[in-house]
Amino acid sequence: MARKTSPRVDEPKEDEVEVSAQKTWAAGVPGVLHSMGPALRDMGVDRSRKTLLAMNQRDGFDCMSCAWPDPDHRSPFEFCENGAKAVTWEATPITVDTDFWAEHPVSELRQQSEYWLGQQGRLTEPVYKPAGEDHYRPISWEKAFSILGGKLNSLASPDEAVFYTSGRTSNEAAFAYQLFVRAFGTNNLPDCSNMCHESTGWAMGQTLGIGKSTISYNDFGKSDLIIIMGQNPGTNHPRMLTALEGAKNNGAAIVAVNPLPEAGLLRYKNPQEVKGIIGNGTDIADQFVQIRLGGDMALLQAVSKRVLEAEEANPGTVLDRQFIQDHCEGLGELKAHLARLDADAVLQSTGLAREEIDELAARYLKADRVIITWAMGLTQQKKGVATIKEIVNLLLLRGNIGKPGAGASPIRGHSNVQGDRTMGIWEQMPPVFLDAIEKEFGFNPPREHGTDAVQTIQKMRDGDMKVFVAMGGNLVAAISDTHAAEAAMENLEMTVQISTKLNRSHTVVGQEALILPTMGRTEIDRQDSGDQFVSVEDSVCAVHPSWGKVEPVAPNLLSEVAIVSRLAQATVGEKVNVDWAGFEKNYDLIREHISHVVDGCENYNQRIRQEGGFVMANGPRDSRTFHTATGKAIFTVNDLEHVQCPPGRLILQTMRSHDQFNTTIYGHNDRYRGIKKGREVVFVNPEDLAALGLADGQYVDIHGEYMDNKERVLRNYRVVAYPSARGCAAAYYPEANVLVPLEFVAEGSNTPVSKQVVVRLEPALNNEA
C-alpha cells in the first residue's frame, strides 16, 4: 500500500531556535488559522469538513485531545486549536507502506525524534520483529494473535505480563481489555492515570469518597470565585477558556495560581465572538498568584487558617456550621494543627508576600460559591495527595461541596482516562467490582493488587516481567527516568503496541516486538451487526456516545474492541464463559455486561442512546453523601514540608509546549511562550540567571540532583529568560523526563514528581550562544 502523499518532516536544527516575547492573550484569529491551516493542508477540504464539524457534536465523535466536558448548547465549531491538531494527526491520509519496514531497521528508527516518527503516517498492517533481528516484518492478523497468545500462555505466571492502557481507549474497549486481563489471571493494569491524576484519586477518595469532580459544566457559570491551580488551560484544554469567559460575564472572579504566567489565563479572545475577533477579548485572572514550585500546600493551609481566624473574630458568620455538623468530621484536629502553622515557613515555601495571601483569602471569604480546579501542577508534587486534601479542607470549611457553583474540579488531560478507570482499568480495583465480575462471568478474578506504571518499570528492570502489552500510549517516553525506562523495556522478552501511529515505544523494544494497528476514533467502525459507536466519560462524569465519521485509512485495520476480542480468544479461549466473538460483532453486548458490573452504569444501552448520553451519579455533588469509611467528608491534618533547594540550584518543572499533546509532538513551536523552531530550551527567571552568572541565550547542561547520585543530564539547552517564579525553572516534557528519578514519587499515589526536580545549570561544553 503506497502513501497517498509524502510525509512532511521539517526538523529544525539545534541552533535555529527563535525566541520572541511571550503572548499576553490566547486564541483569537491566530487560533483559528493554526486550527484550520494544518487540517486543510494535510487532510483536504472534504475530510476536514467531515471531522472538524463532527467533533464533540451529539452525533459525532469525542475529541481525543482532552476530557473537557461539553456544554448543553453546543456551537457548530465545538473544537479548539489543539483538538483540530489531534484530529489532523489521527485522520491524516498518509500511511506507512509495506516497504517502510524493510527500509528502516529498528535501530535506525530509535534515532529519530518523536515528531519524525509521528509524521510517517498511520499504521495499516500488523508487524513483528523476531528475536535477534533488527527489522519489523509485516504478518497477518492471525499470525500476530497466534504469536502473542502463545507467548502469554508460555509464561510461568500471568503476573509476568503487564497490560498498559492509554486514556484514549473507549469504555467498551477498556471493559473488554480489563476483563481479558483478569480472565488471563493478573491485575497488572497500569495506565496513564498513574502518572497524572492518581494523586487526585487518592486524596478525594479518602476525604470525599469519590475521586472525581464534584461539579457539572454549568457550575462554572454559577460560581462567584474560581481558583485555578497548577494548570494551563490555554494550551492543555483551550475550550475551558470559553467556560471561564462565561463565568466572568456572570460576575465571577478568577484567581490563577501558577509558577508561570500563561497567556490563556491573562486574556482570552474567543474566535466565535465579535470581541474576540476585532476587540480586546476578556481579561481572565483577577489575581495572579505566582507560587514557588511545591508551595501550593502551604498557600492552601494559610488561606484555611485565615478562614478559621475570621470565624473566631465573628462567630457563626464565616464557616458553614450546619454543613460541617451534618456532613463532616475532623474539624477540631484541623483547627489545632493550623493554629501552629508557621507564617514565615509559609512565605518561604510559597515565595509570596503576605499581602498576596491575604488578598486570596479575602476573595475566598467574600464568595458564597467557590470552585477550585487543578491539574498536574499539583498532582506531580511529592506532597501532591496532601495538597489536594488541603483543597478539600478549604472547600469544606464554607460548604463549597454539593451546592451550585461550588466544588472540587480536577481537569483530566486525556479524553477518556476517567472512563477507563470507571470500566476497571486499575491495578487496585476494589473487591465490590471484582465480585461483580465473578457474578457476571462465572470466574474468580485475581484479588492481589497489580503493578502501577512506576512499579511496572521497576519489575521490568529487575527481570520479574517478561511481556508488555500497551493499548495505546507511549509509556517509555511518558514515564519518568527515561534511561531507566528504556533499559527496563529492553530487558523484556516481548513488547506489544496497539497503536494508530509510530512513537518512541515502538523503537525501544524487547527481544521480540509486535505492532498491532488500530482504527482511530474519527473512523467509521463497521462490524457484522452494523456500524458501531463507542462511549467515553469526561471530567464531570458525563458519559456520551462517539461515532466515527470518515472511512478508515486502510481496509485491514481492526478496532480496539476487535483486537482485544481476538487476543482474548487466542489466549484464554474457552477457559472463561465470555462471548469474545460476540463482543466484536456488536458492542451492545459489552455495554449490557457493563450495566451489570459497573456501579452507576445500569441500563447502559438505553441511557447512552438518550440525547447527549447520561451523567453518572456523584454522591458529594448530587446529595452531599460521602462514601468514606464513616459516611462523612473528612477534614485532614497534613504536615507541611518545605521544598529544599541548595544555593546555586533551581527547582524545575516539566510541561507541555503549545504544539503537543502528551508525548505527541505536532510541531516545534510554542506560540504563547514565544518559542519557535525548537524544544531544547530551559525557562529561567532573569534575576536567577544573573545570580547564577548565566546569560539569556546561553547554552547550558541541565544536571538533575537526587540522593542516588546517578548522572541525569540534558545537554546543550538554550537558556530563555522568562518571568517564572524566583528559584524555579521549566523545560519541555517528555525530553526533561530524563531528569526525574524513577523512585521520586508522590507520597501515597506513587505518581512521578515531575514538578519538583532540583537541578543545577552549567555552561555547555560546546556553548553556541
N, C-alpha and C positions, 0 to 999 in steps of 0.2 A: 504494500500500500504506500503510495507516494504522498508526500506532504502537499497540501493544497497551495501553500506559499512557503517561502523560506523563512526560518525564524529570524527575528531581528535581535541581534546581540551586540550592543554597543557598550562594552565595558570601559569605564573611564580609567585613565592611568592614575597612578598614585599621586602624581604632582599636579593633577588637573583640578583639584578641589577648589571651588569658588565659594567665598564667604561674603554675604551681604547682611544688611541689617535685618533683624528679626521682624516679623509681621506683628501688627497690633490688632488685627481682626481676621476672622476666618470666614470661609465660604465665599458668597457673592458670585459675581460673574466668573472669576478665575476657577472657582469650584465647579461650575457648570462646564467650562472648557476642558478642565482636567478630567471630568467625568466622561463627556461625550466624545472628545477627540480620540483617545485610545480605542474606545469601543467601535466607533465608525471606521477607524483605520484598520483594526485587527479583525473585527467580526463582519463588517459590512453593514449596510443600512437595514436589510431585512432581519438579519439575526440580532442586531442591536435593538430594533423595534420590538421583536418578539420577547426578548429577555428583559430589557430595562423597564418596559411598560407593564410587565407582569410581576416584577419584583415587589414583594411584600403586599401584593393585592390579594383580595379574598379568594379569587380563583386562580392565583398564580403560585409562585414558589417563594419560599422564605429565603431571604438573603443569608448567605453563608459567612458574612464578614463580621457580624456581632449579634448579640442576643437582645438588642434594644427592642422594647415592645412596640406594637403598632397602635396608633390612635383609633378611636371608634370611627371617626370620619377621616378617610384617607384621601390624599390628593392623587391625581393621576401620575405624579412623579414622586413616589414614596421610596426614594433611594437617595444615597449620599455619594460623595466622590469615591470613598473607599469601597462602598458597595458596588459601584459601577466597575471599579478596577477588579474586584473579586470576580464578578461575572465575566468580564472580558478575559481574565486569566483562565477561568474554567471553561468557558464556552468557545474559546478560540477554535477555528477550523484547522489550525496547524496540528499535525500528528507526527509522532515518532514512527518512522518507517522501519521495515524489517532490516534493511541494510545497516541501520544505525548501530545495531548491537555488534555486528562484525567489525565495523569501523572504529568503535570506541571501547577499548578494554576498561574494566572497572577501575584499574589503577589510574588510567587517564581521566576518567570521569571524576575521580576523587579529587583531582587537582583543580576542577572547575568550581566557580563560585555558585552560591545558591541561586543567584539571578540567572546565570547562564543555564543551569540545569532546568529551571522553570520555563525558560524561553524555548526549549526544544519542542514543546508541544505536548499534546495529550497522548497518554499511553493507550495502546489499542490491542495488545496481544500479550498473553502470559509469557514470561521469560524465566529461564532457570540458569543459574551459574553452578555447575558441578564443583565438588571439592577438587582443589588442585588446579583449577582453570581460572583464567582472568577475563573471561567474556561471559555475558549473558547470552543465551541462545533461545529463540522462540520455540515454544512447545504448545501442545494442545491443552485445553482446559482439563480434559480427562487425565492427561499425564500429570498436570500440575497438582490436582487434588489427590491423585494416587501417591505422588512423591510426599506431599505434606502429611496426608493421613497416615501413610506408612511410617514416616519419621516420628510423628506424635505417638503412635501405638508402640514404637520400639523403645520408648523411654522407660527407665526403671521406675519412675513415679510421675504422675501427672504434674506434680509441683516442680518438675524440671522444665516445664514450659510456662511462658508468661504471655498474656494476651492484652496488648495495649489498645487504647481507644482514643480517637480524636473527637473533639466536640462537634464536628460537622455531621457525625453519624445520626441518622434519623432514629426516632423512638422505636420503630419497627425493627430496624437492623440491630439496634442496641439490645433490645429484648431478646431477639433470636441469638445474638452473639453471646450474651451472658448465660443464656440457657444452655447453649452448646458447651461453653467452657465449664460450667458446673456439672453438666452431664459427663464431660470428659474426666472431671474429678478434682478440680482446683478452684480456688478463689483468687488466683493471681490475675487480677483485673485492674491494673493501674490505668490511670487516664490523665488527660491534661489538667483536670481539676487539682490533682496532687501538686501541681506546680503554680497554680494561680489562686483560686478561691478556697482552697482547703482550710485555710485559717478562718475564713468566714463561717464555713460549715461547722467547725468545732466550736467557735465562740458562740454563735447564735443557737446552735443545737443545745449547748449546755445551759444557756441563760433564758432562751425563749421557747425551746422545744422544737424549733424548725430552722434549718439552715438556709432559708430562702427569704427573699424580700418580703417585708410586711406591708407593702403599699401596692397600689394599682397605678396604671399610667395616669389616670385622671387626677390622682392625688397631687401631682406636681402643680396643676392649675389651681389647687385649693390651698396650697401651703403659704404660710406667712414668711418662712425662712427656710432656705435650702443651703446646707453646708456641704460643699463638695471637697472631698479629701483624697489626695493621692491618685488623681486620675486626670486624663487629658481628653475630654470629650471631642474636641475639635478634630483630632486625628483618629482616636480609637472607637468612637461611636458618635459620629457627627450628627445623627438625627436627634440626639439628646438636646442639641442646641435649640431646636425648634420648640421642644417642651420647656426649656428654660426661658426662652423668649416669651412664650405664653404665660409662664408664671410671673415674669417681670411685668407684663402687660396687666396682669391681675393684681399687681401690688406687692409681690413677694420681694424680699431682699435675698441676695445671694452672696455667700462667702466662699472664696476659693482658698483652700489650704494645700500648699504645694511648694516644693523647693524651687521650681522653675516657673516663671511667668509663661503661660500658654495662651496663644492667640485666641483660641476659641472661648476662653474664659475672660478675655478682655472685651471683645466686641464681636458680634455676630451679624453678618449681612445675609439675611435669608433670601436665597435666589428666587423664591416663589412669592416674594413681597416687593412692592414698588420701592419701599425704602431700603430694601436690600440690594436693589439694582442701581438706583440713582441717588439714594440717600446715604446717611451715615450708619444705618443699621441700628442695633440695640446694644447698649453697654450691658455686659452680663454681671460681672462681680462688683458688688458694692464695697467689698473689703477683700484685699489680697493678703493673706497671712503666709508670709514666706518662711516656712518651717525648716529647721535644720533636719536633715535625714535622721530618722529614728526618734524624732521629738514629738510625734503625734500623741503618744500615750500621755506624756507629761502635760501637753496642752489640754487634752480632754479632762484629765484629773483636775487641772487648775480651774477650768470652767465649772466643773461639777462642784468644786469646793466653794466657788463664788455663789453658785445657786443655793447651796446649803447655808452659807453665811447670810444671804438675802432673806432666807426663810427665818433664820434666827432673829434678824433685825425686825422682821414684820411677820410674825407667826400667822400661819393659816392663809397667806396671800400668795405664796410662791409655789410650793410643792402641790401636786395633785394628791392630796391626802386620801381621798376616797378611793382613787385608783390604786394607790400603794397599799392601802389597808385590804382591799378586796382581792388584789391580784399579784402582790409582790411579797418578797421576803428578803431579809438581809440588809435592810437599810441601816440598822444600828451599827453593824460592823463596818459598813462603808463610811458612815459619819466619823466613827472613831479613827479609821485609817486615814481619811483625807484631812482630819484635824491635825495630823502630824506631817502633812505634806510640806516639804521644804521649798519655799518660794524661790530661793536662789538656785536650787537644783533645777527647778522648772525653767528658769530663764537660761541656765547653762545648757539644758537639754534641747530646748526649743530654738535657741538663738534669737528669741523675740524680746521686744521691750514689754515691760509690764502693761503699758497703756494699750498695746495691741491685744493682749489677752483680755483686758478689761472691756475693750470695745466689743470683742466677740461675745463675752459673757453678757453684756448689756443687750446685745441683739437677741441672744437666746432668751433672756428673761422677758423681753418685750413681746416676743412672738407666742401666739397661742398654739400654732400648728407648725411643727418643725420636721423636716426630712433631713437625715444625714445620709449621704451617698458616698460610696468609696469604691476603689478598685485595687490594683496590685501594688500601688504605692504604699498601702497599709499591710496587705496580706503577706508581702515578701519581706517583712522585717522579723528579726529574731523574736521580738515581743508582739508579733502580728496578732496572735489569738487574744492576748491580754488587751491589746489596743482596741480591738473590736468589741471586747467585753466592756471597755470603758465607753464606747459609743452607746452600747445598750444601757449602761448605768445612767448616762446623761439623758437619754430619751425617757427612761422610766421615771426619773425624778419629777417630770412635769406631765406625765401621762401621754407622752408622744408615741404611743403604740396603740394601734387599734382604733384610731379616730381619723376622719377625713383630713387629708392634707398633712399627715404626720406618719413617721415611721422610719425603719431602717431599710436602706436600699442599696445592697451590693449590686454592682453592674457587671454582669458576666461578659467576657470578651468573645467567646466562641458561640456560634449560633445555637447549638443545642447541647452545650455542655451540661446545662441544668437538667434537660430531659434525659440525657444518658444516665445520669445519677439516679433519677427517678425510676428509670427502667431496670436498674440493678447493676450498672457499671460502677462497681466499687469493690475494693478488696475487703471491706468490712461491713457488708450488708447485715442488718440486724436479724435476729432469729425469726421475727414475725414474717419477714419477706421469704426467708428460706423455708419456713413452714408452709407458706402458701405455694411455693414451687413444688414441694413434696406432695401436697394435697392435689394440686392440679395435674401433675405429670407422673406421679407414682414412683419417683425415685428420691432417695435421701441425698440432697446436695451436700458437699463438704461444708463443715462448720468452722474449721480452723481458718483464721484470717489469712489472706494472701499478702502479697507484697505491693507497696506503693511504688511510685516512679523512682524515688531515690533508693529504696531498698532493692528494687529490681536491678539497678546498675551495680550495686554492691554485691549482690548474689551472682550476677554475671561475672564480675571481676574475680570473685572467689571460686568460680567454677561450679557453683551449685545449680546453675541453669544451663540448659542445652539449646533450647529453641525459643525464639522471639517472634511473635506474630503481632503485626500492627494493623488495625483497622483505621487507616488514615494517619495523619500526623507526621511528625518529623522528630522523633524523640531524641536522637543523637545530637541534633542541633538545639533542641529546645531545653534540654536538661542542663543543669549546672556542671562545672568542671569538665569542659569539653574533651580534653585529652584523656581523662579517666574514663569518660563515657565511651569514647571511640575504642579505647583498649578493651573495655568490657564487652562491647558489641563484637569485636573481632575474636573474642575468646569463646564465642558460641559455635555450636555445630551447624545451626541453620538460622537464618533470618528471613522473614517473610513480610512483605509490604503490600497492603491492599490500597491502591492509590489511583489518582487521576493523572498526576504529573510527577516527573522526577524531582527528588530533593536529596539532601545530603545523606539521609538514612538509606538510600538505595546504593550508596557508594562505599559506606563503611559497613562491612558485612561479615557474616560468619563463614565457616568453611563452605557451606552451601548457601545459596540465596535464591529466593523466588520473588518475582514481582507479579501481582495479580491486578490487572487494570479494571477499574470500576467506572460506572456511569456517574456523572455529576448530577447535582440537584436540579440543574437547569434543563435536563434532558427527559424526554418522554420515556416512561418506563412501561413497556408493553410486556405483559405476561399472558399465560394461557387463558386466564379469565377476563382479560381486557386490560386497558390502561390502568396503572396503579398510581395511587398517591401515597405519600408518607406524612408523618406528623412530627412536630417539634414543639418544645416548650421554651418560652422566652424568660426574661429576667423577672417578670412579675407573675409567673405561674400560669400564663395563658397558653393553652395548647391549641394549635391550629394546623390545618392541612397544608401540604405543599405539593403542587403539581408541576412537573417538568413541562416546558413549552416548546423546545426545539428538538429536532431529530438528533439522536446520538451521533457522535463524530465517526463512529465505526460500527459495523453490524455485529462484531464479535464481542462487544462489551457486555458484561453482566452487571446487574445491580448489586449493591452491598448485600441485600437480603438473599439474592440468588447465590452469591459467593459463600455466605455463611451457611446456607441450607445445604449446598453441595459439599462443603467441607465437613459439615456435621455427618452427612450420610457416609462420607468416606472414612470418618474417624470413629464415631460411636454407633453408626448404623442402626441396627435393631436393638441395641443394648438398653435403650430407653424408649418409652412409648410416646414418641413425638413425631408428628406428621411433617417431617422436614420438606418433603416434596410439595406438600400442600401449602407450606409457608411461602414457597417461591411462586406458586401459581396464583395465590390470592392472599394479599396482605390482610384482608379482613379476618382470616383465621388467626393471625398473630394478634391482632387487636382484640379478638374475642378472649384469647388467653390473658392478655394484659388486663382486661376488665375483671378477671377473676383473681389475679395475683397482686396487682399494684394498687395500693390504697389510694383512693381518690380518682381512680380511672374506671369506675363502674359504668356499664353501658357505653363503653368507649366508641364502638362503631356508630351508635346513634348520635352521641354528643359531638363527635368530631365532624359529623356532617351537618351540624347546625351552622348557620351563617356565622363565620368568624371563629368557629370552634367553641371551646369552653374554657373556663378558668377553674383550676384546681382549688380545692378548699385550703384555707390557710388560717389556722386557729388564732394566732395573735392578731391578724388583720381583720378577720370576719367576726369574731365573737369574744376577743380578749381571753381566749383559752390557751393554756400553755402546757404542752405535753412534756413537761420536765418530771423529774422523779417525785417532786412534791405537788405538781399541778399548778405551780405559781412561777411567775417570772422572777429571776434571781438577780439581785444586786451582788456583785462580786468584788472581792478585795484583790488587787493586783499590785505587786511590788514594782516600783519604778526602777528602771535600770538605765543609767546614762550611757550613751554610746561613746566609748573612749576612742579618741583619735590622737596619737602621739604627735608631737611637734614635727612640722615638715611633711605631714601626711594629709590626705583628704579622704572624705567618705564618698564613695562612688555609687551611683545607681545605674542600672541598665534600663533602657527604654526603647520604644519603637521610633522610627522615623515616620514621616507622613506618607512615605512611598512604600509601605509594607503592611502586611497583616500577619501577626505572629512571626514565624520564620520565613514566610513567603515575601520575597523582595520584588516589588513591581518596578522599581527604578532606583536611581542613586541620588534623588533629590529629597530634601526635607524643607519644603517651601516655607512653612511658617517660621522655622528657625534660621532661615537664610543660608542653608547649605545646598550646594549644587555640585553634581558630578563626583560624589564621594561619600563614604560612610566611615572611613577610618579617621575619626575626629574625636576629641575629648573636650567637653564644655567645662570651663573653669571661670570662676569669678575673677574679674580683673585685679581686685585687691589681693586675692590669693596668689595670682600669678606674680605680682610684684613681690610679695613676701617670700615666694619660693625662688625668686631670681629667674623667672621664665618670662618669655615674651609671647604675645599674641602671634600666631602663625608659626611658631617654633615647632619642630618635630621632637617628640618625646617617646620614651618607652614607659609603659604603664605596668608597674610591678604590684601584684597583689600580695598583701601581707596577712598571713594567717599563722596560727600557732603550730601547724605541722611543718612549717619552714620549707614547703615544696615550692619550686620555681614556677610561678604563674605570671606570664608576661604577655602583653600586647605590644608589638614592635612598631615603631615608626608611625605614631599617631600625631596628627596635626592638632595643636592647641588652638581652641577657639575661645576668645574672651567673651563671656556670656554672663548675664546678670542672674546667676544662680545664687542660692543661699550661701553665705560665707562658710568656708570649710567643706563645701560639697562640690562634687563633680558628676558628670554624666557621660555615658558612652552608649552606643547602639547595641541592642540585643539582636541576633544571638552572638555576634562576634565577641562581645565582652563576657560571655558566659565562661570563657576560659579562666577568668579571674575569680570565679565563685567556687569555693571548695565544696566538694560533694557532701561533706559532713557538716557544713554550715547551714543549719536548717532552723526554721521557726519552732519554738517550743510548743509541743502539743500536736501540731499539724504536720511536721516534717517537710514543710514547704521550703524550697531553696531560698536563702536570704540574699536576694539579688538587689536589694535597695539599701544595703548597709555594708559595703565592701571597703575596707581600709586599704588605700593604695598610696604609693609614692610615685612621683613623676621624675624621671631622669632624662637629661638630654640624650636624644638618639645618637648612636654612634655615627650613622650616616645622615646627620641633620641636613634637611633640604630647605630650611627656612631662608 
